Amino acid sequence: MLGTALFLFGNTQVQAQFPEDFESGVPPAGWTNTEGNLFDGGVSGYGTGSSSTEFDFYDISSGTLTLTSPTFTPTTAGMSLSFDVAGAAYPGATDEIDLQESTDGGTTWTTVQVMTNAVGDVLNTYGGAITGGFSPSAAQWATLNYTLDAGTDAIQFLGTTGYGNNVFIDNVDLLAAPTDCNGAPN
């Protein structure tokens, strides 16, 4: 589903769109990178482009990294957020990214899902731990999908470094609720 929202920066209007593939830069127009420590990963989900957002946990020893969307038309019941991820662990360290939603334009946040790059968790698409900085191949991506509360009008990815390894996010999209099948099967 393609969603749009209109934003005013000074006297310039910026239109945010979903899906967001980060090909226009990190952060894209309307999105914010509060700490300034997110980068263009130089790789793209499943190798379909050349950009993604890199949470550079490998080089950042403490603190948080936040990527926040602009506000958008509030979601309806059953809508979800889909995004591609790639990541690996560093031996003995675990990093965390919380998917958060807001229903008041980003004044307050509620955690939808806590995700880590620990071996076996959803952000570890490498399948293990490595001592060098991780950069994924096209085959090392996964797509995650989480249902948002009705009325959600902004999302953010709140990363907390454990001085571990890199995690990449790409192709963020708002998806409509599935429709019921009311017909007879063929």
C-alpha positions as CSV (number, residue, x, y, z in Angstrom):
1,M,0.0,0.0,0.0
2,L,1.3,3.4,-0.9
3,G,0.8,6.0,1.8
4,T,1.7,9.7,1.7
5,A,1.9,12.5,4.1
6,L,2.7,16.2,3.5
7,F,5.2,18.1,5.7
8,L,6.3,21.7,5.8
9,F,10.0,22.5,6.5
10,G,10.4,26.3,6.5
11,N,8.6,27.3,3.3
12,T,9.3,24.0,1.5
13,Q,6.8,21.2,1.4
14,V,8.1,17.6,1.7
15,Q,6.0,14.6,0.9
16,A,6.9,11.4,2.7
17,Q,5.9,8.1,1.0
18,F,5.6,4.5,1.7
19,P,7.3,2.3,0.8
20,E,10.5,3.9,1.9
21,D,13.6,2.4,0.2
22,F,16.2,4.9,1.4
23,E,17.5,5.3,-2.1
24,S,17.2,9.1,-1.7
25,G,19.5,9.1,1.4
26,V,19.5,8.5,5.1
27,P,17.5,9.8,6.6
28,P,15.1,10.5,3.7
29,A,13.1,13.7,3.6
30,G,10.7,14.0,6.5
31,W,12.4,11.3,8.6
32,T,14.7,12.1,11.5
33,N,17.9,10.6,12.8
34,T,18.0,12.0,16.3
35,E,21.5,11.0,17.2
36,G,23.0,11.4,13.8
37,N,24.6,8.0,14.0
38,L,22.7,6.2,11.2
39,F,24.3,5.8,7.8
40,D,23.5,4.8,4.3
41,G,24.5,1.1,4.5
42,G,25.7,1.0,0.8
43,V,23.6,-2.2,0.3
44,S,19.9,-2.8,-0.2
45,G,17.3,-5.3,0.8
46,Y,17.8,-8.4,-1.3
47,G,20.2,-6.5,-3.6
48,T,17.4,-4.6,-5.3
49,G,19.0,-1.1,-4.9
50,S,22.0,0.5,-3.4
51,S,20.9,2.0,-0.1
52,S,19.5,1.1,3.3
53,T,19.7,2.4,6.8
54,E,22.7,1.0,8.8
55,F,22.5,0.9,12.5
56,D,26.3,0.9,13.0
57,F,26.4,-0.9,16.4
58,Y,29.9,-2.2,15.4
59,D,31.5,1.2,15.9
60,I,29.3,2.7,18.6
61,S,30.1,1.6,22.1
62,S,27.1,3.1,24.0
63,G,23.8,4.9,23.5
64,T,20.8,4.8,21.3
65,L,20.2,5.3,17.5
66,T,16.7,6.5,16.5
67,L,15.1,6.6,13.0
68,T,11.7,8.2,13.2
69,S,9.1,8.5,10.4
70,P,7.2,11.7,9.7
71,T,3.6,11.6,10.8
72,F,1.2,9.9,8.3
73,T,-2.5,9.3,7.9
74,P,-3.5,7.2,10.9
75,T,-3.7,3.5,10.4
76,T,-6.9,1.5,10.4
77,A,-7.5,-1.8,12.2
78,G,-5.3,-4.6,11.0
79,M,-2.7,-2.5,9.2
80,S,0.9,-3.6,9.5
81,L,4.4,-2.4,9.0
82,S,6.7,-4.5,6.8
83,F,10.4,-4.0,6.4
84,D,13.5,-5.8,5.3
85,V,16.4,-6.5,7.8
86,A,19.9,-8.0,7.7
87,G,22.2,-8.3,10.7
88,A,24.7,-10.4,12.6
89,A,25.9,-10.7,16.1
90,Y,29.4,-9.9,17.5
91,P,30.7,-12.6,19.9
92,G,29.5,-11.8,23.5
93,A,27.5,-8.7,22.5
94,T,23.8,-8.1,21.7
95,D,22.2,-5.0,20.1
96,E,18.5,-4.2,20.2
97,I,16.1,-2.4,17.9
98,D,12.6,-1.7,19.2
99,L,9.9,-1.0,16.7
100,Q,7.7,1.7,18.2
101,E,4.4,3.3,17.3
102,S,2.8,6.6,18.2
103,T,-0.9,7.7,18.0
104,D,-0.2,11.3,18.9
105,G,2.3,12.4,16.2
106,G,5.4,11.2,18.1
107,T,4.8,12.8,21.5
108,T,4.6,9.4,23.2
109,W,5.8,6.0,22.0
110,T,4.6,2.4,22.6
111,T,6.8,-0.6,21.8
112,V,5.3,-2.9,19.2
113,Q,8.2,-5.4,19.0
114,V,11.6,-5.8,20.7
115,M,14.1,-7.3,18.3
116,T,17.8,-8.2,18.7
117,N,20.7,-9.5,16.7
118,A,21.5,-12.3,19.1
119,V,22.0,-15.6,17.4
120,G,18.6,-17.1,16.7
121,D,16.7,-13.8,17.0
122,V,15.0,-11.9,14.1
123,L,17.7,-9.3,13.4
124,N,20.4,-12.0,13.0
125,T,20.0,-13.0,9.4
126,Y,23.6,-14.1,9.1
127,G,22.9,-16.9,11.5
128,G,25.8,-16.4,13.8
129,A,28.4,-14.1,15.2
130,I,31.4,-12.6,13.5
131,T,34.3,-10.4,14.7
132,G,34.4,-8.1,11.7
133,G,31.8,-5.5,10.8
134,F,28.8,-7.2,9.0
135,S,27.7,-6.1,5.5
136,P,25.0,-8.4,4.1
137,S,24.8,-10.1,0.7
138,A,21.6,-10.1,-1.2
139,A,20.7,-13.5,0.2
140,Q,21.2,-12.5,3.9
141,W,18.0,-10.4,4.2
142,A,14.6,-11.3,5.8
143,T,11.3,-9.5,5.7
144,L,9.5,-8.8,9.0
145,N,5.9,-7.7,9.4
146,Y,4.2,-6.4,12.6
147,T,0.6,-5.3,13.1
148,L,0.2,-1.7,14.2
149,D,-2.6,-0.4,16.5
150,A,-5.4,1.5,14.8
151,G,-4.7,5.2,14.9
152,T,-0.9,4.9,14.6
153,D,0.4,8.0,12.9
154,A,4.2,7.6,13.2
155,I,6.7,4.8,13.7
156,Q,10.3,4.7,14.9
157,F,13.1,2.3,15.2
158,L,14.9,2.8,18.5
159,G,18.3,1.1,18.5
160,T,20.3,0.4,21.7
161,T,23.9,-0.6,21.1
162,G,25.6,-3.4,22.9
163,Y,28.8,-2.6,21.0
164,G,27.9,-5.6,18.8
165,N,27.5,-5.7,15.1
166,N,25.7,-3.9,12.3
167,V,21.9,-4.2,11.5
168,F,20.4,-2.8,8.2
169,I,16.8,-1.8,7.6
170,D,15.3,-1.2,4.2
171,N,12.0,-1.1,2.3
172,V,9.7,0.1,5.1
173,D,6.1,-0.1,4.1
174,L,2.6,0.3,5.5
175,L,0.3,-2.6,4.5
176,A,-3.5,-2.7,4.4
177,A,-5.3,-5.2,6.5
178,P,-5.9,-8.5,4.8
179,T,-9.4,-8.8,3.3
180,D,-11.8,-11.6,4.0
181,C,-12.5,-14.0,1.2
182,N,-16.3,-14.0,0.7
183,G,-16.5,-16.2,-2.4
184,A,-16.6,-19.9,-3.0
185,P,-13.2,-21.4,-3.8
186,N,-12.5,-22.2,-7.5
